[in-house]
């Protein structure tokens, strides 16, 4: 597991312009940024660009991170996910029929989250993972899962609500 306190400390130092903190943070999370981007983009070169863009966004916005609003690892993951989605070409090829569920890395995914995901109905779990790990939009999810758009939106909404409830208790 990553040390959330250390991540928060490094983000705070980066927010004050500390380049050594930026180097230390990159050593800790650079591979993870690339991994997130690679799963979403399914292309090594695009993933490298997205990981680079994500780290630049983290560097430029580190002063905005507020530990009272969430964990540093969550904030970093969201920045990486958005950077990867922003790097997706509009003409990106159709989705493969079978998207693999990524392994839930013990050092990045908390065991409670892994268990909460396993407790979800399969359709809800797949919709949440495809949206938040692979970066699929609702319409892409509907097409990939061969389900009506409204149904897929409900699966995501219910899945996320169930995760929040499970993890809050």
NORKA-V172581 format. One record per residue. RES is the residue in one small letter. SS is DSSP state (H for helix, E for strand, - for the rest). PHI is phi in radians with two decimals (999 if undefined). PSI is psi in radians with two decimals (NA if undefined). Layout:
res=(RES | RES)
ss=(SS | SS)
phi=(PHI | PHI)
psi=(PSI | PSI)
//
This chain:
res=(x | x | x | x | x | x | x | x | x | x | x | x | x | x | x | x | x | x | x | x | x | x | x | x | x | x | x | x | x | x | x | x | x | x | x | x | x | x | x | x | x | x | x | x | x | x | x | x | x | x | x | x | x | x | x | x | x | x | x | x | x | x | x | x | x | x | x | x | x | x | x | x | x | x | x | x | x | x | x | x | x | x | x | x | x | x | x | x | x | x | x | x | x | x | x | x | x | x | x | x | x | x | x | x | x | x | x | x | x | x | x | x | x | x | x | x | x | x | x | x | x | x | x | x | x | x | x | x | x | x | x | x | x | x | x | x | x | x | x | x | x | x | x | x | x | x | x | x | x | x | x | x | x | x | x | x | x | x | x | x | x | x | x | x | x | x | x | x | x)
ss=(- | - | - | H | H | H | H | H | H | H | H | H | H | H | H | - | - | - | H | H | H | H | H | H | H | H | H | H | H | H | H | H | H | H | H | H | H | H | H | H | H | - | - | H | H | H | H | H | H | H | H | H | H | H | H | H | H | H | H | H | H | H | H | H | - | - | - | - | - | - | - | H | H | H | H | H | H | H | H | H | H | H | H | H | H | H | H | - | - | - | - | - | - | - | - | - | - | - | - | - | - | - | - | - | - | - | - | - | - | - | H | H | H | H | H | H | H | H | H | - | - | H | H | H | H | H | H | H | H | H | H | H | - | - | - | - | - | H | H | H | H | H | H | H | H | - | - | - | H | H | H | H | H | H | H | H | H | H | H | H | H | H | H | H | H | H | H | H | -)
phi=(999 | -1.29 | -1.45 | -1.06 | -1.09 | -1.17 | -1.06 | -1.11 | -1.09 | -1.15 | -1.09 | -1.07 | -1.15 | -1.09 | -1.07 | -1.67 | 1.58 | -1.32 | -1.22 | -1.12 | -1.14 | -1.10 | -1.09 | -1.12 | -1.13 | -1.08 | -1.08 | -1.34 | -2.08 | -0.96 | -1.15 | -1.20 | -1.03 | -1.11 | -1.07 | -1.09 | -1.12 | -1.12 | -1.15 | -1.33 | -1.60 | 0.96 | -2.60 | -1.09 | -1.14 | -1.11 | -1.13 | -1.07 | -1.07 | -1.14 | -1.10 | -1.08 | -1.07 | -1.08 | -1.18 | -1.08 | -1.12 | -1.11 | -1.04 | -1.24 | -1.99 | -1.01 | -1.16 | -1.55 | -1.11 | -2.19 | -1.08 | -1.23 | -1.69 | 2.91 | -1.31 | -1.06 | -1.13 | -1.17 | -1.06 | -1.09 | -1.09 | -1.12 | -1.06 | -1.13 | -1.08 | -1.14 | -1.10 | -1.16 | -1.10 | -1.13 | -1.50 | -1.16 | -1.19 | -1.08 | -1.60 | -0.94 | -1.02 | -1.02 | -1.18 | -1.15 | -1.06 | -2.07 | -1.63 | -1.32 | -1.28 | -1.22 | -1.14 | -1.55 | -1.05 | -1.05 | -1.48 | -2.17 | -1.82 | -1.12 | -1.00 | -1.13 | -1.17 | -1.02 | -1.17 | -1.11 | -1.14 | -1.14 | -1.36 | -1.28 | -1.03 | -0.96 | -1.11 | -1.15 | -1.04 | -1.08 | -1.10 | -1.14 | -1.12 | -1.10 | -1.29 | -1.56 | -1.69 | -1.61 | 1.36 | -1.26 | -1.41 | -1.04 | -1.18 | -1.15 | -1.05 | -1.03 | -1.14 | -1.14 | -1.54 | 0.92 | -2.41 | -1.07 | -0.97 | -1.07 | -1.14 | -1.12 | -1.05 | -1.13 | -1.02 | -1.13 | -1.05 | -1.18 | -1.09 | -1.15 | -1.08 | -1.14 | -1.09 | -1.05 | -1.12 | -1.10 | -1.42 | -1.31 | -1.64)
psi=(2.45 | 2.58 | 1.85 | -0.63 | -0.73 | -0.73 | -0.77 | -0.72 | -0.79 | -0.71 | -0.72 | -0.77 | -0.69 | -0.68 | -0.41 | 0.14 | 0.23 | 1.88 | -0.58 | -0.65 | -0.66 | -0.75 | -0.77 | -0.74 | -0.72 | -0.70 | -0.60 | -0.67 | -0.11 | -0.78 | -0.61 | -0.70 | -0.79 | -0.75 | -0.75 | -0.84 | -0.68 | -0.71 | -0.64 | -0.76 | -0.43 | 0.55 | 2.17 | -0.80 | -0.78 | -0.67 | -0.68 | -0.79 | -0.77 | -0.72 | -0.71 | -0.82 | -0.70 | -0.78 | -0.63 | -0.72 | -0.68 | -0.79 | -0.84 | -0.44 | 0.17 | -0.59 | -0.29 | -0.25 | 2.31 | 1.90 | -0.39 | -0.35 | -0.19 | 3.03 | 2.58 | -0.67 | -0.62 | -0.80 | -0.79 | -0.76 | -0.74 | -0.76 | -0.77 | -0.75 | -0.81 | -0.67 | -0.72 | -0.75 | -0.69 | -0.47 | -0.14 | 2.21 | 2.55 | -0.59 | 0.42 | 2.40 | 2.79 | 2.66 | 2.50 | 2.71 | -0.67 | 1.89 | 2.24 | 2.46 | 2.27 | 2.63 | 2.44 | 1.67 | 2.16 | -0.45 | -0.14 | -0.59 | 2.11 | 2.47 | -0.58 | -0.68 | -0.74 | -0.79 | -0.70 | -0.67 | -0.73 | -0.47 | -0.27 | 2.64 | 2.60 | -0.77 | -0.72 | -0.81 | -0.83 | -0.74 | -0.77 | -0.81 | -0.79 | -0.64 | -0.87 | -0.37 | -0.79 | -0.21 | 0.38 | 2.53 | 2.99 | -0.75 | -0.65 | -0.68 | -0.82 | -0.77 | -0.82 | -0.71 | -0.04 | 0.93 | 2.74 | 2.58 | -0.81 | -0.65 | -0.78 | -0.73 | -0.70 | -0.75 | -0.79 | -0.85 | -0.81 | -0.68 | -0.81 | -0.72 | -0.74 | -0.69 | -0.80 | -0.78 | -0.79 | -0.72 | -0.35 | -0.47 | NA)
//
